[in-house]
Amino acid sequence: MFTASEVSARTGVLAVTLRQWERRYGFPSPARSESGYRLYSPQDLARIEVMQAFLRDGVPAGRAAELTVRGFLPGEGQPLDNPSTSPAERERAGEAWSGALLRALMTPDMTAANRILAEAQLHLSVEDVLLGVMAPALVGVGELWARGEITVAHEHHASAFLRGRITALLDAEGEATTGPLLVAACAPGEQHELGLLMLVLVLRRRGVRVTYLGANTPLGDLAIFARQLGAQGILLAMNGTWALEATQNQWSDLNGLELPLFLGGGLMNARPELAAALGGIYAGPDAAQATQIILQQLSDPDSAQPRSVEASAVQELQTNATQPQTTHTKTTQTKTTEEKA
């Protein structure tokens, strides 16, 4: 937590201005110390910086506060007073922006890509931008690579751009101080993390405290970390068979946690039965459904206990993990489903 003077030093916004925003717009909403002093969270700090960015773009203070609280990020120009609210309108708009974003990424024209996302963020919610614009563009990049129409360099460049924007959204959202605590990580040997990052953002916006560990996480270290934090669940992503054998070999390191363990990613979407065979819970085919499943299970932990790997399941997993897989099949599993946790 940060005092008003610390926030001022970090953001350049005077304490008196913070109090004016709080009084006029209900933003930010600091906690109070026992002595009555205002204490600002990292989430407050991030949103104050977003508010400043809107003001620098010439957005009136009242409108800037409204947009900040609603989760929008700064972009070029003034947002519309009446953004689309119809699900059908949002879907059509998302498809148009997603297609334009994919074309910009493949040109590549990052200035145009930034402009497209900025425009989308002025009209759509964070979730709609994430799942309706960015995720389909990521799928498109993977499909183009799988067909050999773009190089690895194109794919890496596009993925790096999208990762940067997702990270910016995560930074702006911050971390909640209340709610169920979930530790999220990519399985051992799994390097593709964009889909998991998207789900982490959606979960945070739904009130789940998610601590994200990153790619290629040893399960023993994950278990130690989860115990130390007092986590109420674990979310593990696997996008291809390359991560399956190491995950199965290390699964016993999770024994004794007695926590719900959610499994998602491209591999789980292609073969949902693997989640139960390993002893986990299938998180669902996309971020929206995964959020619902995780929230439901965390609210009723008695129904979400992980199981040990059964001997017959071990043999099946080992056999399937060693079966040859064509490059295009692996790529499609990874890239077309990486946005799905």
N, C-alpha and C positions, 0 to 999 in steps of 0.2 A: 504494500500500500504506500501511497505517496502523499506527502503534505502539499498544501497549496503552493508553498514556496518551491518545493521540488518540482511540481508540475510546471510552474512558471519558468524555472531554470531549464527544463527539458523542452518545452514547447514555445516559450516566448510569450505566452498568454498571461497577462497580469492577473493576480488573485482577484482584484476588483472586477475584472471582466468575467472571470469564471462565476463569481457570485451573481453578476447581472444576468448571464445566460441562464443560470439555475433559477433565478427569480422570474425571468420573463418567459423562458421556453421550457422549463422543467428539465433542462439538460445542462451539464451532467448531473448525476444523482449520487453524490459522494456519501460514504458512510461517515459516522461520527466516532471520534475517540472518546474515552471515558471523560476526558476534559472538555469535550464538546467541539474539538477541532475537526475540520473536514479532512477526510482521508479518501484519496482517489485510487481506484483499482487500475491495473494495467489495461483493462478494457476501456475505462474512462479515458485514460491517456491516449489510447489509439483513436478513439472517437473524437477527442478534442483536436487531434492532428487532422482528421478527416474534415472536421468543421472548418478549420483554418484553410484547408485546401479549397473548399467551396467558396469561402470568402475571398480568397485570392483570385478565383475565377469570376468574381463579380456577382455571385449569388447573394441576394439579401439575407441578412442574418436570420430572420425568422424562418425563411424557406430552407436555408442551409441547415439549421437545427433540425427541422422536420425531416429532411433527407438523411441526415446523419443518423437520427434515431431509427429511421425506417431501414437502415442498412445499406443505403446507396453509397457509391463511391464517386468521387469527382470525375467529371469528363468535360468535354468541350461544349460550351453553350449552356443555355438555361433549360432545365427540364420542363416538360409539359406539365400544366397544372392538373390535368386529368389523365394520368397514365392508364393504359389498358388494364382492365380488371377481369374481363371475361376469360375463362380458361381457353376457349377456342381462339380468341384474339391473341392471347399470350403464346399459344402454341404456334400459330401462324407467324407471328413476329419472330419467335425464337428460331424457327426453321429458316426464315429469310436471313437473319443475322448470322446464323450458324454457317449457312452456305457461303455468305460473303466472307466470313472469318476464314473458312477453309481455303478459299481462293487467295486471300491475302497471305496466309501462311505459306502457301505453295509457290507464290510468285518469286521469292518471298518479299513482302512489303510490310515490315513491322509497324511503320507509321500508320498505314491503313488498318492493320489489325488492332492497334491501340484505339484508333478512332472508332472502329466498329464496336468494340467492347464498351467504350465510353458511352456511345449512343445507347447501346442495349441497357447499360446500367442505369441510365436516366429514365428508362421506361419500365423496366422489369425489376422484380425482387431479386435478391441475391441468389435464392434457390433457382429461380427461373433462368437467370443468366448462367448459373453453374451447370444445371442439368439440361436446359433447353438450348443453350448456345455453345458453351465450351465443350461439354461432353460429346455431343454429336460431331463437332469438328475434330475432336480427338479420335473418334471412331473412324471418321473419314480419312484422317492421316494414316491410320493403321491399315485400312483397306487399300489405299493407294500403294503403300509400301509392300503389302502382301502380293499385289499384282505386278510388282516390279516397275511401277510407273514413276516412283521417286527413289532417291538414294537414301542410305542410312543417314547421311548428313542432313538432308531435308527433314527427316523424321526427328532427329535429335534437336534440330533448331526449333521446330514447331513445338516439341514437347517441352523444351527449356522455356520458351515463351509462355506457354500455358501454365507451367509450374510456377513461374514468377507471379502470374496474375492470381493463381489460387493462393499462393503464400501471402500476397498482399491482402486478399480477402480475409484470410485467417488472422493476420496481424490486426486488421481493423476490427474484427469480431472480438478478439481477446479471449480470455478464459474466464468462465464463471467461477464464483466462489462457493456456490451451493449446487445441489443436484447430485445424481449418481455419478460415481467416478469410474471411468473406463480407460484402460490402457490399450492403445492401438499400435500395431506394428506389422511390417511385412515379414512373412515366414522366412526361415533360413534359406538362403539361396535365391530369394525373390528380390529383384531390383526395381520392378515397376511399381511405383507408388502413387501415381496421379489419381487413380480411382479411389484409393484409400484416403488420400488427402481430401478429396471431394466429400466423401462420407463423413470424415472428421468435422468438416465445416458445417454440414447440414446438422449433425448431431449437436454441435455446440450451439447452433441457433435454436435448437429445440430444448436447451437447458441441461444437456449432458456435459459434465466436465470430462473432457477427453484429453489425455496426455499422449502425444504422438512421438514414437521412438524412431521411426524411419525404416529404411530398407534393410533386408538381410539381417534379421535380429535372432541371435541364438536363443532358444527357448529357455535354457537354464537362466540366462541373464534376465530374460523377460519375467520369469517367475520371481526372481529375487526383487526386481524393481516393483512388480505388482504388490508383493507382500509389504515392501517398505512403504508404499503409498497408501496401503489399505484399500486397494481397488476393489470394486464391486463386480467387475467383469473384464474380459479380455477380448479384443477384436483382432483377428489375424487374417491377413490377405495372402492368397496364393493365386497367381494368374496362369501358371503352367506346370507341367509335370516336372520341370527342372527343380522345383522347390519341394516336391512331394516326398522323395526318399529321405532327405535330411530332416524334414518335419516329422515323419514317422519315426525315424531313429532317435529323435530328441524328445518325442512326445512324453516319455516317462518323466522328464524334468518338470512337467506341469502337475504331476501327481501330488495330491495333498492340498492343492489350492482351494478346492471346493468352491470354485467360481464358475459362472456361465462363460463358456468360451465360444465366441461367434466366429465362424469361418466364412469368408467371402472371397470374391475375385473371379477372374475368368475361368479358372479350373473348376471352382465350386459351381459356377453357373452352368458349365458344360456337364458336370457330373455331381449333382447335388447330394447323391447318396454317399459320397466320400466324407462329407462332414460328419454324419452319424457313424460311419465306419471308423473314423479317427477318434470319435468320442466327443465331438463338438456339436454346435447348433448351426445349421445353414442360415446365413444372414439374409438371404433373399437375392433376387436377380438384379436389383438396382438400388441406388442410394435412398430413394423415397421409401421403398418397401423395407429395406434394411433398417431404416430409422424406426419404422413402426414396430418391426419385430424386436429390435433391441430394447426399445422403450417398454414394450409389453413384458418382455422377459425380465428386465431389471426391476419392474414393479412387482413381479411375482417370482423371486429368486428360487423358491422351492421347486419350481417346475423346470428349472434350467440348469441342473447339475450336469457337468461333463461326465462321460464314461471313459473307462480304460479301453484301449484298442484291443479288440478281440483277435484271437489267434488266426481265425479264418480270414478276417479282414486284413490282417498284416500280410498274409500271403498274397491276397488279391492286390493290395496296394503295391507291394514290391514287384509283382508281375507286370502290372500296368505301367509302373514307373519306368521299367526297363524296356518296354516295347518301343520300337522306332516310331518316330513322328516326323512328318515332312515339315520342311521349313515353313511352307505357307500355312499349314494347320496350326503350328505353334504361334506364328505371327498373328493369325486371325484371333486365336484365343486371347492373346495378350492385348492386342491393340484395339480390337473391336469391343472388348469388355473391360478395358482398364478403367473406364469411368464408372464401372459398377463394382462396388466394394464386395 
